[in-house]
Amino acid sequence: MPKDTDQQIVVARQAIFDANNNVVGYELLHQRLTNSKYVLKLSESGPALNTIAHGIDLVVNAINKNQKIFINIPRKLLLDDKYLLLNKDKYILELAGPDAVTQRYSNILSKAKSRGYLMACDIHDPGKLLHVLPYIDYAKVDFTQFQDRSLLQDITGSLQKFKLHLLAEKVETLESMDYAKHLGYQFFQGYFFSTPQLFHGKTISPSLAIQFNLMYELHKSHTDYNRLADLIASDPVLSFKLLKFVNSPFFGQSEAVTSIKRALSILGASELIQWININLLSNTAFSDMDKELVYMSAFRSRFLSSLRHALPSLCNLELEMCLPALFSLLDAILKIPFRELFSQIPCLHFLTEVFEDSTSRCHKCMALAAFFEKQDIEKINYYKRRLPDVDFDSINLDAHMWANCAIK
């Protein structure tokens, strides 16, 4: 058994939506890994609680008071009453479908229920969980496991006999989500929200186009501040917000700053990049679904930018941050196909080819980031073995934390 110091933590979060595409909570995905190919199951109370604690830090500051956190609870933590450390009003205990349901296990669930805890469970065969279902509040059904729709209907019908909520997980397409709604599911989890519903003929606002151009200029290795000043000055709202920001007490200017160029020199490239990022991201997110897409975009950009610092040979784009990753879900957010979107912003036209060419290096990089988004342990371990000198887990955690801050 490897030493505890060799173990690392991979964490991720995944939104849970209601039928109106509002985020009602997040599932905290967590796994404790070693530096080698071994994956440690969360069976011991100490390591499991440590892993959960790291994961809670990831999402707890990103939720509102009405949203819940679903946490996978190992069986031993239930048997040892360690779940009592979690606030029953905020956390939902997610159980793995037990291989054998003993009387002791049933008694533990009954006690947790009487204490006011809500529980969720992955359902594969309801017939094997008849003694557990009375205590379950959320039944989670993996839609990728049931290609036979008649079987899915039978399982759903069996679950509907109990007083519980139906949650469809691993819903990867809008068609699957619509079918889940048809069957009576109330909650949904998966990456269906990253599949764009496109509306041709739309245009982006002039203000948004200016900000895209600003983003491009800022992320070039040699920033042209005269070009930046001209772009900002062409948008009165953006100019006002910039001058208001620079004249705030935070910067402590003794005299009023009324020049865009002067404002840029005060901010500097680092502060300006952050300010533009936040403006761009906040201006594109209107619904909960949009915010999740923005979160994923921010995560991908930070993840791949950090990876590029660890592997300088990874990328030949002369950009400080990973713009392809940051813009990789804009078609889903703005409901505009990539080709139409970037044709309206000439300086970003090169991204059209990036997104349409499945063999491009950018595509491969974003696929790598997606493995961490979805916590694909097999693929994660593959890259950890292939690139042992890269601290993927630290990069992953940093990217999640940064994304949380960026979209607040």
Secondary structure, DSSP 8 states (H G I E B T S, - for coil): ---GGGEEEEEEEEEEEETTS-EEEEEEEEEEEESSS-EE-S-SHHHHHHHHHHHHHHHGGG--TT-EEEEE--HHHHHTTGGGGS-TTTEEEEE---SS--HHHHHHHHHHHHTT-EEEEE-S-GGGGTTTGGG-SEEEEETTS---HHHHHHHHHHHTTSS-EEEEES--SHHHHHHHHHHT--EEESSGGGS----TT----HHHHHHHHHHHHHHBSS--HHHHHHHHHT-HHHHHHHHHHHTSTTT--SS----HHHHHHHHHHHHHHHHHHHHHHHHH--SHHHHHHHHHHHHHHHHHHHHHHH-GGG----BSS-HHHHTTTHHHHHT--HHHHHHTSGGGTHHHHHHH-TTSHHHHHHHHHHHHHTT-HHHHHHHHHH-TTS-HHHHHHHHHHHHHHHT-
